[in-house]
């Protein structure tokens, strides 16, 4: 594999009244691909703002957004966007989290099924891994776990795929976001050589 530099990251800001949102914009080897990635990021930032509006109980609120880079190497960019809002007189705020994963050379954004071979039983394999972690970590699930969603939220980091659930979706609010890291090496039989899982699993030469 030819060495590829990480893409450049510039932090942008949406700020007005009670809203402060920080989000990334990239510069990479392909300006056309970078534009696609940047537009997708902005679109998701706006989608989180809109979704958060459903949880606001009054006009007296504060909204804060930020991002975290999870992978920026080998032509793969994976990050999370978060949006927290607190409105009066709510007892506590609400946080939304979204994972985005891209091929920075083409601008392609990956959904979970895109990482695997067509027809691969990735839902069963990943669900089994999640079930094991729920039991080992004694996660207090709100209802018995059966399986992940075919389009489960995820990001890629440190030779692993990390599946996660939104607040209240699997566990009580106080538990936060349940995260389930699964090593890429476990999943290699289910993916092609072009999958980000394969690309990131290759040991450095």
C-alpha positions as CSV (number, residue, x, y, z in Angstrom):
1,X,0.0,0.0,0.0
2,X,1.4,3.4,-1.0
3,X,1.8,5.8,1.9
4,X,-0.8,8.6,2.1
5,X,-0.7,11.6,4.3
6,X,-3.7,12.4,6.6
7,X,-6.0,15.0,5.2
8,X,-5.8,18.5,6.5
9,X,-8.5,19.4,9.1
10,X,-9.8,23.0,9.7
11,X,-12.3,23.7,12.5
12,X,-15.3,25.8,11.5
13,X,-17.9,27.3,13.8
14,X,-21.6,28.1,13.8
15,X,-22.2,30.6,16.6
16,X,-25.2,32.8,17.3
17,X,-27.2,33.6,20.5
18,X,-27.3,30.3,22.5
19,X,-25.7,28.1,19.8
20,X,-22.0,27.1,19.4
21,X,-21.2,24.3,17.0
22,X,-17.7,23.3,16.1
23,X,-17.3,21.0,13.0
24,X,-14.4,19.9,10.7
25,X,-13.7,20.7,7.1
26,X,-11.0,18.9,5.2
27,X,-8.5,19.5,2.5
28,X,-7.1,16.5,0.8
29,X,-5.5,15.0,-2.4
30,X,-8.7,15.5,-4.4
31,X,-10.5,18.9,-4.1
32,X,-13.6,17.4,-5.7
33,X,-13.7,14.6,-3.1
34,X,-13.0,17.0,-0.3
35,X,-16.0,19.1,-1.4
36,X,-18.2,16.0,-1.2
37,X,-16.9,15.1,2.2
38,X,-17.3,18.7,3.5
39,X,-20.8,19.0,2.2
40,X,-21.8,15.7,3.9
41,X,-20.3,16.9,7.2
42,X,-22.2,20.2,7.0
43,X,-25.4,18.3,6.1
44,X,-25.1,16.1,9.1
45,X,-24.3,19.0,11.4
46,X,-27.6,20.7,10.3
47,X,-29.5,17.4,10.6
48,X,-28.4,17.1,14.3
49,X,-29.4,20.7,15.0
50,X,-32.8,20.0,13.5
51,X,-33.2,16.7,15.4
52,X,-32.1,18.3,18.6
53,X,-35.0,20.8,18.2
54,X,-37.4,17.9,19.0
55,X,-36.1,17.7,22.5
56,X,-36.2,21.3,23.4
57,X,-39.0,22.2,25.8
58,X,-38.7,26.0,25.6
59,X,-37.0,28.9,23.9
60,X,-34.6,29.1,26.9
61,X,-31.8,26.7,25.8
62,X,-28.1,26.3,25.1
63,X,-26.8,24.1,22.3
64,X,-23.2,23.0,22.0
65,X,-21.7,20.8,19.2
66,X,-18.2,19.4,18.7
67,X,-16.4,16.7,16.8
68,X,-13.7,14.0,17.4
69,X,-11.4,12.5,14.8
70,X,-11.2,8.7,15.1
71,X,-9.2,7.8,12.0
72,X,-7.3,9.9,9.5
73,X,-4.9,7.7,7.7
74,X,-4.6,5.5,4.6
75,X,-7.3,7.4,2.7
76,X,-9.9,6.8,5.4
77,X,-11.5,9.5,7.5
78,X,-13.7,8.5,10.4
79,X,-15.1,11.0,12.9
80,X,-18.0,11.6,15.3
81,X,-20.2,14.7,15.5
82,X,-22.0,15.4,18.8
83,X,-24.8,17.9,19.7
84,X,-25.7,18.7,23.2
85,X,-28.7,20.9,24.2
86,X,-30.2,21.8,27.5
87,X,-33.5,23.7,27.8
88,X,-35.4,25.1,30.8
89,X,-37.0,23.5,32.8
90,X,-35.6,20.1,31.7
91,X,-33.9,18.0,34.4
92,X,-31.0,17.3,32.2
93,X,-29.7,17.9,28.6
94,X,-29.8,15.6,25.6
95,X,-26.8,14.6,23.5
96,X,-27.0,13.2,20.0
97,X,-24.0,11.4,18.4
98,X,-23.3,10.6,14.8
99,X,-20.4,8.7,13.2
100,X,-19.2,9.5,9.7
101,X,-16.7,7.4,7.7
102,X,-15.3,8.5,4.3
103,X,-13.0,7.5,1.5
104,X,-11.1,10.8,1.1
105,X,-10.0,10.0,-2.4
106,X,-13.5,9.7,-3.8
107,X,-15.7,11.4,-1.2
108,X,-17.7,8.2,-0.7
109,X,-19.4,8.0,2.7
110,X,-19.8,4.5,4.1
111,X,-22.8,3.0,5.8
112,X,-22.4,-0.1,7.8
113,X,-23.4,-2.6,5.0
114,X,-20.9,-0.9,2.6
115,X,-18.0,-2.3,4.7
116,X,-18.9,-5.9,4.0
117,X,-19.2,-8.3,1.1
118,X,-22.7,-8.5,-0.4
119,X,-24.7,-11.2,1.5
120,X,-22.1,-11.5,4.3
121,X,-23.8,-12.3,7.6
122,X,-22.3,-9.2,9.3
123,X,-25.4,-8.5,11.4
124,X,-25.2,-11.9,13.0
125,X,-21.4,-11.7,13.6
126,X,-21.5,-8.2,15.0
127,X,-24.6,-9.0,17.1
128,X,-22.8,-11.9,18.7
129,X,-19.9,-9.7,19.6
130,X,-22.1,-7.1,21.1
131,X,-24.1,-9.7,23.1
132,X,-20.8,-11.0,24.6
133,X,-19.7,-7.5,25.6
134,X,-23.1,-6.7,27.1
135,X,-22.8,-9.8,29.4
136,X,-19.1,-9.4,30.2
137,X,-19.5,-5.7,31.0
138,X,-22.8,-6.1,32.7
139,X,-24.4,-3.3,30.7
140,X,-27.9,-2.5,32.2
141,X,-30.0,-2.9,29.0
142,X,-33.5,-1.5,29.0
143,X,-34.9,-4.6,27.2
144,X,-33.3,-8.0,26.1
145,X,-30.8,-7.5,23.3
146,X,-31.5,-9.4,20.1
147,X,-29.5,-7.9,17.3
148,X,-27.9,-4.7,16.0
149,X,-29.6,-2.7,13.3
150,X,-28.3,-3.4,9.7
151,X,-27.4,0.3,9.6
152,X,-26.1,0.6,13.2
153,X,-24.2,3.7,14.1
154,X,-20.4,3.2,14.0
155,X,-17.0,4.7,13.5
156,X,-13.5,3.2,12.8
157,X,-10.6,3.6,15.1
158,X,-7.3,1.9,16.0
159,X,-7.8,-1.3,13.9
160,X,-11.4,-1.7,15.3
161,X,-14.9,-0.9,14.3
162,X,-16.8,0.7,17.2
163,X,-20.6,0.2,17.2
164,X,-22.6,2.5,19.4
165,X,-26.2,3.3,20.5
166,X,-27.9,6.6,21.2
167,X,-29.0,7.6,24.7
168,X,-32.0,5.6,25.8
169,X,-31.7,3.2,22.8
170,X,-30.1,0.4,24.6
171,X,-29.3,1.4,28.2
172,X,-30.5,4.0,30.7
173,X,-29.6,7.7,30.3
174,X,-27.0,7.6,33.1
175,X,-25.0,4.9,31.3
176,X,-24.2,7.3,28.4
177,X,-23.5,6.0,24.9
178,X,-22.9,2.2,24.9
179,X,-19.8,1.6,22.8
180,X,-18.8,-1.8,21.4
181,X,-15.3,-2.0,19.9
182,X,-14.7,-5.0,17.7
183,X,-11.3,-5.8,16.2
184,X,-11.0,-5.6,12.4
185,X,-9.2,-8.9,12.3
186,X,-12.3,-10.7,13.5
187,X,-14.2,-9.4,10.5
188,X,-11.7,-10.0,7.7
189,X,-13.5,-13.1,6.3
190,X,-16.6,-10.9,5.7
191,X,-14.9,-8.0,3.8
192,X,-13.1,-7.4,0.5
193,X,-9.6,-6.0,0.2
194,X,-11.1,-2.7,-0.7
195,X,-13.1,-2.3,2.5
196,X,-11.9,0.2,5.0
197,X,-11.8,-2.6,7.6
198,X,-9.2,-4.4,5.4
199,X,-7.2,-1.3,4.6
200,X,-6.9,-0.3,8.3
201,X,-6.2,-3.8,9.5
202,X,-3.0,-4.1,7.4
203,X,0.1,-3.9,9.5
204,X,2.5,-1.1,8.8
205,X,5.5,-2.1,6.7
